[in-house]
Amino acid sequence: MSGNRLARLLKRADFLRVAATRKKWATPGLILQAAPAKALDQDPLPQGVPTVYVGFTTSKKVGNAVERNRARRRLRAAVAEIFPAEACAENDYVVIGRRETLSRPYSLLLQDLRTALKRVAKSSEKSL
């Protein structure tokens, strides 16, 4: 799958909906949650352009505001690199930063994201 467009989940209700499905995979650098995509109230794209919706969050356990923002920036960069080619447009995702997100080498963070995507996809297939 290549050419997916990325869009953001911004509403708390969407984050809670994704968390409620309990489909997640934890890696040392991040936690990835997934849920079947829901039609969002955002402006539609031309037909044929699959859109993957992603939300980012970090808790205060990660650190102060500066550290939490840095962790989210690292996660956004990793998602921008991996998701257009590998994410499934039928799912909405939430990426949760961990304390390790700050110090983990970027190449390992990318590997964590790929692993989490594959594991969440497998758990989605099993539940069908």
C-alpha positions as CSV (number, residue, x, y, z in Angstrom):
1,M,0.0,0.0,0.0
2,S,1.6,3.2,-1.0
3,G,0.4,6.7,-1.3
4,N,-1.8,6.9,1.8
5,R,-2.4,10.4,3.0
6,L,-2.0,11.2,6.7
7,A,-4.6,13.2,8.7
8,R,-4.8,13.9,12.4
9,L,-7.2,12.7,15.0
10,L,-7.8,15.7,17.2
11,K,-11.0,15.1,19.2
12,R,-10.9,13.4,22.6
13,A,-13.8,11.2,21.6
14,D,-11.8,9.7,18.7
15,F,-8.9,8.9,21.1
16,L,-11.3,7.2,23.5
17,R,-13.0,5.3,20.6
18,V,-9.6,3.9,19.5
19,A,-8.6,3.0,23.0
20,A,-11.9,1.3,23.7
21,T,-11.2,-1.4,21.0
22,R,-8.2,-2.6,23.1
23,K,-6.2,-3.4,19.9
24,K,-2.7,-2.3,20.8
25,W,0.9,-3.2,20.7
26,A,3.6,-1.9,23.1
27,T,7.2,-1.6,22.1
28,P,10.1,-0.1,24.1
29,G,9.7,3.2,22.2
30,L,6.0,3.6,21.8
31,I,2.5,2.1,22.1
32,L,0.3,1.8,19.0
33,Q,-3.5,1.6,19.3
34,A,-5.8,0.8,16.4
35,A,-9.5,0.8,15.7
36,P,-11.6,0.4,12.6
37,A,-11.8,3.7,10.8
38,K,-14.9,5.9,11.4
39,A,-16.1,8.5,8.9
40,L,-14.8,11.8,10.4
41,D,-16.4,15.2,10.0
42,Q,-13.4,16.6,8.0
43,D,-13.4,17.8,4.5
44,P,-13.5,14.9,2.1
45,L,-10.6,14.2,-0.3
46,P,-10.9,13.3,-3.9
47,Q,-12.0,9.7,-4.4
48,G,-9.3,7.1,-4.6
49,V,-7.0,8.8,-2.1
50,P,-6.9,6.6,1.0
51,T,-6.5,8.5,4.3
52,V,-5.0,7.2,7.5
53,Y,-6.0,9.1,10.6
54,V,-3.4,9.2,13.4
55,G,-3.4,10.8,16.8
56,F,-0.4,11.4,19.1
57,T,-0.3,11.6,22.9
58,T,2.2,11.5,25.7
59,S,1.5,11.5,29.4
60,K,3.3,13.4,32.2
61,K,5.2,10.2,32.9
62,V,7.3,11.0,29.8
63,G,8.6,14.3,31.4
64,N,7.9,18.0,31.4
65,A,6.2,19.9,28.6
66,V,9.4,20.3,26.6
67,E,10.2,16.6,26.8
68,R,6.6,15.6,25.9
69,N,6.6,17.9,22.9
70,R,10.0,16.5,21.8
71,A,8.6,12.9,22.1
72,R,5.5,13.8,20.0
73,R,7.7,15.5,17.3
74,R,9.9,12.3,17.1
75,L,6.7,10.2,16.8
76,R,5.2,12.4,14.1
77,A,8.5,12.2,12.1
78,A,8.5,8.4,12.4
79,V,4.8,8.1,11.4
80,A,5.3,10.4,8.4
81,E,8.1,8.1,7.2
82,I,6.4,4.7,7.8
83,F,2.6,5.2,7.6
84,P,2.1,6.3,4.0
85,A,3.5,3.1,2.7
86,E,2.7,0.6,5.5
87,A,-0.5,1.7,7.4
88,C,-3.9,0.3,6.6
89,A,-6.4,3.0,5.6
90,E,-9.2,1.0,7.2
91,N,-7.9,1.7,10.7
92,D,-7.5,4.8,12.8
93,Y,-4.4,4.9,15.0
94,V,-3.2,6.5,18.2
95,V,0.6,6.6,18.9
96,I,1.5,7.0,22.5
97,G,4.9,8.2,23.5
98,R,6.9,6.6,26.3
99,R,9.8,7.8,28.4
100,E,12.1,5.7,26.2
101,T,10.8,7.6,23.1
102,L,13.1,10.5,24.0
103,S,16.4,8.5,24.1
104,R,15.7,5.6,21.7
105,P,17.8,5.8,18.5
106,Y,15.6,7.0,15.6
107,S,16.3,3.8,13.6
108,L,15.0,1.7,16.5
109,L,12.0,3.9,16.9
110,L,11.2,3.3,13.2
111,Q,11.6,-0.4,13.8
112,D,9.3,-0.3,16.8
113,L,6.6,1.4,14.7
114,R,6.9,-1.1,11.9
115,T,6.7,-4.0,14.4
116,A,3.7,-2.5,16.1
117,L,1.9,-1.9,12.8
118,K,2.4,-5.5,11.8
119,R,1.2,-6.9,15.2
120,V,-1.9,-4.7,15.3
121,A,-2.7,-5.7,11.7
122,K,-2.4,-9.4,12.7
123,S,-4.7,-8.9,15.7
124,S,-7.2,-7.1,13.5
125,E,-7.2,-10.0,11.0
126,K,-7.8,-12.6,13.8
127,S,-10.8,-10.7,15.1
128,L,-12.6,-10.8,11.7
